[in-house]
Amino acid sequence: FELLNGHLDQDLKALGKVSPQQLACLPSEVSKMVKELKEKELEQRILSRKRTKEKFLEELKADFDSNAVTRKEFCAKINPRVYVIEFDWRTKGIESLLKELTDIVSIIVSVATKFDEVVLLLASPGGSVVSYGFAASQLKRISNAGIKLTVCVDEIAASGGYMMACVADKFIIAPFAITGSIGVVTEYPNVNKVLKRNDVEYNLVTAGKCKRTMHMLAEETKEMKEEMKRQISEIHDAFIDHVVENRKQLNETKSDICTGGWWLGEEAVRNGSADQVGTSQSYLQTMMLSHDVIRIRKAPKPKHNSLVGRLFGIESIWQSFIKMIQKKFLFHSSVTGDIPSIPMAEDNICASVQAKMH
């Protein structure tokens, strides 16, 4: 947990540690400027709370007299909080992100009240429909608990990222951030002809006509392609239903919005897929005037305990090997059967963005 309201105090403290030689390289007004900013922010915060003081006290008295709020909620109304969490596809693998998101959401719904707010700093071009559907359901837990959820996107929340963002009560997007891409796609190479040219016969035995729809090694038929098309269309329909359920204003225009296309921030606000143009930093600074803003992050893992693990990292290698074996037998056992390839969400942005659901 990290309180973000004291960010200017941290700047002043850091300036105090700067050596005279380094300080000489900075403009002489830097320290004065930071102090003035701190005083200005404090004045704004006091003024903001003073303006609503009388109304606030009336509401508190009414709530107290009618027992409309619990003791916990009463304290939260006096000192409301904003909990800041992050979901950035560049920092960790999707499994780690989902585990961290689940744990943090569980903490928040157990301590936050209806007077608090959760701000998600989201950056993702999408990925597995299974993974991002699960991530969206975790965010839904916040709304279901009666806690306001705001999603801020400074760069990208497309495809699976938009599946998460549309759950929010308020969706704030930067002017040149990318969002949308509400579609589904699956792609892979087929090397069956290469196998045939080299006299390699590929045998596939399944039980159930839809068990293995398409495979990169098998010869594809018209029926197999039609079945795969039906499956991804079914996922797309579910994606559209999810978007419309959480953003009811898109119900009339869903045929135009849910085509796999993407938009920049301004256009996203105009077509109703986002609520407001802005950056996460500006929004959080505004909230600091009336709330305690607390960032929640998962603590880093402890170092290896054993001497061998610390010197050679053998523990980590062994654990990775065990996980690989477990996945091999879980997903490719002849008893459990193969799991078909997971479709990915539509992307027509560019290869560097890779806004897909895999």
C-alpha positions as CSV (number, residue, x, y, z in Angstrom):
1,F,0.0,0.0,0.0
2,E,1.3,3.4,-1.0
3,L,-0.3,6.8,-0.2
4,L,0.1,9.0,-3.3
5,N,-1.1,12.2,-1.7
6,G,2.3,13.0,-0.4
7,H,4.0,13.0,-3.8
8,L,5.2,16.6,-3.4
9,D,6.7,15.8,0.0
10,Q,8.7,13.1,-1.6
11,D,10.0,15.5,-4.2
12,L,11.1,17.9,-1.5
13,K,12.7,15.1,0.4
14,A,14.5,14.0,-2.7
15,L,15.8,17.5,-3.4
16,G,17.1,17.7,0.1
17,K,19.3,14.7,-0.6
18,V,20.8,16.1,-3.8
19,S,24.5,16.9,-3.5
20,P,25.6,20.6,-4.0
21,Q,27.3,19.7,-7.3
22,Q,24.1,18.1,-8.7
23,L,22.0,20.9,-7.3
24,A,24.1,23.4,-9.1
25,C,23.0,21.8,-12.4
26,L,19.3,22.5,-11.6
27,P,17.5,25.8,-12.0
28,S,17.6,27.8,-8.7
29,E,13.8,28.0,-8.7
30,V,13.2,24.3,-8.6
31,S,12.9,23.9,-4.8
32,K,10.8,27.1,-4.6
33,M,8.5,25.8,-7.3
34,V,7.9,22.5,-5.6
35,K,7.2,24.2,-2.3
36,E,4.7,26.5,-4.0
37,L,3.0,23.6,-5.7
38,K,2.7,21.8,-2.4
39,E,1.1,24.9,-0.7
40,K,-1.2,25.4,-3.7
41,E,-2.4,21.8,-3.6
42,L,-3.0,22.0,0.1
43,E,-5.0,25.2,-0.3
44,Q,-7.1,23.6,-3.1
45,R,-7.7,20.5,-0.9
46,I,-8.9,22.6,2.0
47,L,-11.1,24.8,-0.2
48,S,-12.6,21.8,-1.9
49,R,-13.5,20.2,1.5
50,K,-14.7,23.6,2.9
51,R,-17.1,24.1,0.0
52,T,-19.0,20.9,0.8
53,K,-18.6,21.0,4.6
54,E,-22.1,22.3,5.5
55,K,-23.8,19.9,3.1
56,F,-21.5,17.1,4.2
57,L,-22.3,17.7,7.9
58,E,-26.0,17.7,7.2
59,E,-25.7,14.3,5.3
60,L,-23.7,12.9,8.1
61,K,-26.2,14.0,10.8
62,A,-29.1,12.5,8.7
63,D,-27.2,9.2,8.2
64,F,-26.3,9.0,11.9
65,D,-29.8,9.8,13.1
66,S,-31.4,7.3,10.8
67,N,-28.8,4.6,11.2
68,A,-28.6,4.5,7.4
69,V,-24.9,3.7,7.4
70,T,-22.7,1.4,9.4
71,R,-19.9,2.6,11.7
72,K,-17.4,1.5,9.0
73,E,-19.3,3.4,6.3
74,F,-19.6,6.5,8.6
75,C,-15.8,6.6,9.0
76,A,-15.3,6.1,5.2
77,K,-17.7,9.0,4.4
78,I,-15.6,11.3,6.6
79,N,-12.3,10.2,5.0
80,P,-13.1,8.6,1.6
81,R,-10.4,6.7,-0.3
82,V,-9.4,6.0,-3.8
83,Y,-7.7,2.6,-4.4
84,V,-5.4,2.6,-7.4
85,I,-4.6,-0.7,-9.1
86,E,-2.6,-1.5,-12.3
87,F,-3.0,-4.0,-15.1
88,D,-0.2,-3.5,-17.6
89,W,0.4,-6.3,-20.2
90,R,4.1,-5.2,-20.6
91,T,5.1,-5.9,-17.0
92,K,4.1,-9.5,-16.4
93,G,2.6,-12.6,-18.0
94,I,-1.1,-12.9,-18.2
95,E,-1.2,-15.6,-15.5
96,S,0.6,-13.4,-13.0
97,L,-1.5,-10.4,-13.9
98,L,-4.7,-12.4,-13.3
99,K,-3.5,-13.8,-10.0
100,E,-2.5,-10.4,-8.8
101,L,-5.8,-8.8,-9.9
102,T,-7.8,-11.5,-8.2
103,D,-6.0,-11.1,-4.9
104,I,-6.2,-7.3,-4.9
105,V,-9.9,-7.2,-5.8
106,S,-10.5,-9.6,-2.9
107,I,-8.8,-7.2,-0.6
108,I,-10.6,-4.2,-1.9
109,V,-14.1,-5.6,-1.7
110,S,-13.5,-6.6,1.9
111,V,-12.3,-3.2,3.1
112,A,-13.8,-0.6,0.8
113,T,-17.3,1.0,1.1
114,K,-19.7,2.7,-1.2
115,F,-18.1,6.0,-0.4
116,D,-14.7,4.8,-1.8
117,E,-13.6,4.4,-5.4
118,V,-11.3,2.1,-7.3
119,V,-9.2,3.4,-10.2
120,L,-7.8,0.9,-12.6
121,L,-4.8,2.0,-14.7
122,L,-5.2,-0.3,-17.7
123,A,-2.9,-1.0,-20.6
124,S,-3.5,-4.0,-22.8
125,P,-4.0,-4.8,-26.5
126,G,-5.9,-7.9,-25.7
127,G,-5.2,-11.6,-25.6
128,S,-7.0,-14.8,-24.7
129,V,-10.8,-14.5,-24.6
130,V,-10.7,-16.9,-21.6
131,S,-8.2,-14.8,-19.7
132,Y,-9.7,-11.4,-20.4
133,G,-13.2,-12.6,-19.7
134,F,-12.0,-13.8,-16.3
135,A,-10.3,-10.4,-15.7
136,A,-13.5,-8.6,-16.6
137,S,-15.5,-10.8,-14.2
138,Q,-13.0,-9.8,-11.4
139,L,-13.6,-6.1,-12.1
140,K,-17.3,-6.8,-12.0
141,R,-16.9,-7.9,-8.4
142,I,-16.0,-4.3,-7.5
143,S,-19.2,-3.0,-9.1
144,N,-21.3,-5.7,-7.6
145,A,-20.0,-4.7,-4.1
146,G,-21.4,-1.2,-4.7
147,I,-18.0,0.4,-5.1
148,K,-17.5,2.9,-7.9
149,L,-15.0,1.7,-10.6
150,T,-13.1,4.1,-12.9
151,V,-10.8,2.8,-15.7
152,C,-8.1,5.1,-17.0
153,V,-6.4,4.3,-20.3
154,D,-3.3,6.3,-21.3
155,E,-2.2,4.2,-24.2
156,I,-4.3,1.2,-25.2
157,A,-7.2,-0.9,-24.1
158,A,-8.3,-2.8,-27.2
159,S,-10.1,-6.1,-27.7
160,G,-9.7,-8.0,-24.4
161,G,-8.5,-4.7,-22.9
162,Y,-11.9,-3.1,-23.9
163,M,-13.7,-6.1,-22.5
164,M,-12.2,-5.1,-19.1
165,A,-12.7,-1.3,-19.6
166,C,-16.4,-1.4,-20.5
167,V,-17.2,-2.9,-17.1
168,A,-16.3,0.5,-15.5
169,D,-18.8,3.0,-14.2
170,K,-16.5,5.7,-15.8
171,F,-14.1,5.1,-18.7
172,I,-11.4,7.9,-19.1
173,I,-9.2,7.7,-22.1
174,A,-6.2,9.8,-23.3
175,P,-6.7,11.7,-26.6
176,F,-4.4,9.5,-28.6
177,A,-5.0,6.2,-26.7
178,I,-6.4,3.3,-28.7
179,T,-9.6,1.4,-27.7
180,G,-12.3,-0.8,-29.3
181,S,-11.4,-3.7,-31.6
182,I,-14.6,-5.6,-30.5
183,G,-14.1,-8.7,-32.7
184,V,-12.8,-12.2,-32.7
185,V,-10.2,-13.9,-34.9
186,T,-8.2,-17.2,-34.9
187,E,-5.2,-17.8,-37.1
188,Y,-2.5,-20.5,-37.6
189,P,-0.5,-22.0,-40.4
190,N,-1.4,-25.3,-42.0
191,V,1.5,-27.5,-43.0
192,N,-0.5,-30.6,-44.2
193,K,0.6,-30.2,-47.8
194,V,4.3,-30.0,-46.6
195,L,3.8,-33.3,-44.7
196,K,2.3,-35.0,-47.8
197,R,5.1,-33.9,-50.1
198,N,7.5,-35.5,-47.6
199,D,5.4,-38.7,-47.4
200,V,4.5,-38.0,-43.8
201,E,1.0,-39.2,-42.8
202,Y,-0.7,-37.4,-39.9
203,N,-3.3,-39.4,-38.1
204,L,-5.9,-37.8,-35.8
205,V,-8.5,-39.8,-33.9
206,T,-11.3,-38.1,-32.0
207,A,-14.6,-38.9,-30.4
208,G,-17.2,-36.3,-31.2
209,K,-17.5,-34.6,-34.6
210,C,-16.6,-31.2,-33.1
211,K,-13.7,-32.4,-30.8
212,R,-11.0,-31.1,-33.1
213,T,-12.4,-28.5,-35.5
214,M,-9.2,-27.4,-37.2
215,H,-5.5,-28.4,-36.8
216,M,-2.3,-27.1,-38.3
217,L,-1.2,-30.7,-39.3
218,A,-4.6,-32.1,-40.5
219,E,-6.2,-31.6,-43.9
220,E,-9.0,-29.1,-43.6
221,T,-12.4,-29.6,-45.0
222,K,-15.2,-27.2,-45.7
223,E,-17.2,-28.6,-42.8
224,M,-14.3,-28.0,-40.4
225,K,-13.9,-24.4,-41.5
226,E,-17.7,-23.7,-41.2
227,E,-17.7,-25.2,-37.7
228,M,-14.7,-23.0,-36.7
229,K,-16.5,-19.9,-38.1
230,R,-19.6,-20.8,-36.1
231,Q,-17.5,-21.0,-32.9
232,I,-15.8,-17.7,-33.3
233,S,-19.1,-16.1,-34.3
234,E,-20.6,-17.4,-31.1
235,I,-17.7,-15.9,-29.1
236,H,-18.2,-12.6,-30.9
237,D,-21.9,-12.5,-30.1
238,A,-21.1,-13.1,-26.4
239,F,-18.5,-10.3,-26.6
240,I,-21.1,-7.9,-28.0
241,D,-23.7,-9.0,-25.3
242,H,-21.0,-8.3,-22.6
243,V,-20.3,-4.8,-24.0
244,V,-24.0,-3.8,-24.4
245,E,-24.8,-5.2,-20.9
246,N,-22.2,-2.9,-19.3
247,R,-22.6,0.1,-21.7
248,K,-26.3,0.1,-22.5
249,Q,-26.0,3.3,-24.6
250,L,-24.3,1.2,-27.3
251,N,-27.3,-1.0,-27.8
252,E,-28.7,1.0,-30.7
253,T,-25.3,1.4,-32.4
254,K,-23.7,-2.0,-31.7
255,S,-23.9,-3.1,-35.3
256,D,-21.6,-0.1,-36.1
257,I,-19.4,-0.3,-33.0
258,C,-18.8,-4.0,-32.6
259,T,-17.1,-4.6,-36.0
260,G,-13.5,-5.1,-34.8
261,G,-12.7,-1.5,-35.6
262,W,-10.7,0.7,-33.2
263,W,-10.7,4.4,-32.3
264,L,-8.6,7.1,-30.7
265,G,-9.8,8.7,-27.5
266,E,-11.8,11.6,-28.9
267,E,-13.7,9.3,-31.3
268,A,-14.3,6.8,-28.6
269,V,-16.1,9.4,-26.5
270,R,-18.1,10.6,-29.5
271,N,-19.4,7.1,-30.3
272,G,-20.2,6.3,-26.7
273,S,-17.6,3.6,-26.1
274,A,-15.8,5.8,-23.5
275,D,-17.0,8.5,-21.2
276,Q,-14.3,11.2,-20.9
277,V,-11.1,12.3,-22.5
278,G,-8.2,12.7,-20.0
279,T,-5.2,11.2,-18.5
280,S,-4.8,9.0,-15.4
281,Q,-2.5,11.5,-13.7
282,S,-4.8,14.5,-14.1
283,Y,-7.7,12.4,-12.7
284,L,-5.8,11.2,-9.7
285,Q,-4.5,14.7,-8.9
286,T,-8.1,15.9,-8.9
287,M,-9.2,13.1,-6.6
288,M,-6.3,13.9,-4.2
289,L,-8.1,17.2,-3.3
290,S,-10.9,15.3,-1.6
291,H,-9.7,11.7,-1.1
292,D,-6.8,9.7,0.2
293,V,-5.3,8.1,-2.9
294,I,-3.8,4.7,-2.1
295,R,-1.9,2.6,-4.7
296,I,-2.1,-1.2,-4.1
297,R,0.6,-3.5,-5.5
298,K,1.6,-7.0,-4.9
299,A,4.8,-7.3,-2.8
300,P,7.8,-8.8,-4.6
301,K,8.5,-12.4,-4.1
302,P,11.2,-13.3,-1.5
303,K,14.5,-14.5,-2.6
304,H,15.4,-18.2,-2.6
305,N,16.0,-19.5,0.9
306,S,18.4,-22.3,0.1
307,L,22.1,-21.7,-0.6
308,V,22.0,-23.7,-3.8
309,G,19.0,-21.7,-5.0
310,R,20.6,-18.4,-4.2
311,L,23.9,-19.4,-6.0
312,F,22.7,-21.2,-9.0
313,G,18.9,-20.6,-9.3
314,I,18.4,-24.4,-9.4
315,E,15.2,-24.1,-7.4
316,S,13.6,-21.8,-10.0
317,I,14.7,-24.1,-12.9
318,W,13.4,-27.2,-11.2
319,Q,10.0,-25.5,-10.5
320,S,9.7,-24.4,-14.1
321,F,10.5,-27.9,-15.2
322,I,7.8,-29.4,-12.9
323,K,5.2,-26.8,-14.2
324,M,6.1,-27.8,-17.8
325,I,5.5,-31.5,-17.1
326,Q,2.3,-30.8,-15.3
327,K,1.0,-28.7,-18.2
328,K,2.1,-31.4,-20.7
329,F,0.1,-34.1,-18.9
330,L,-2.9,-31.8,-18.1
331,F,-3.4,-30.5,-21.7
332,H,-2.1,-33.4,-23.9
333,S,-3.0,-36.5,-22.0
334,S,-4.7,-39.2,-24.0
335,V,-7.1,-39.5,-21.1
336,T,-8.2,-35.9,-20.8
337,G,-8.0,-35.2,-24.5
338,D,-6.7,-32.1,-26.3
339,I,-8.1,-28.7,-25.7
340,P,-8.9,-26.9,-29.0
341,S,-7.1,-23.7,-29.9
342,I,-8.6,-20.6,-28.3
343,P,-9.9,-18.0,-30.7
344,M,-8.4,-14.5,-30.6
345,A,-10.2,-11.1,-30.8
346,E,-10.1,-9.2,-34.0
347,D,-7.2,-6.9,-34.7
348,N,-6.6,-4.6,-37.7
349,I,-4.4,-2.0,-36.0
350,C,-0.8,-3.0,-36.7
351,A,1.6,-5.8,-35.8
352,S,3.3,-3.7,-33.2
353,V,0.0,-3.2,-31.3
354,Q,-1.1,-6.8,-31.5
355,A,-4.6,-6.1,-30.2
356,K,-5.9,-9.6,-30.2
357,M,-7.7,-12.1,-28.0
358,H,-5.7,-15.3,-28.1
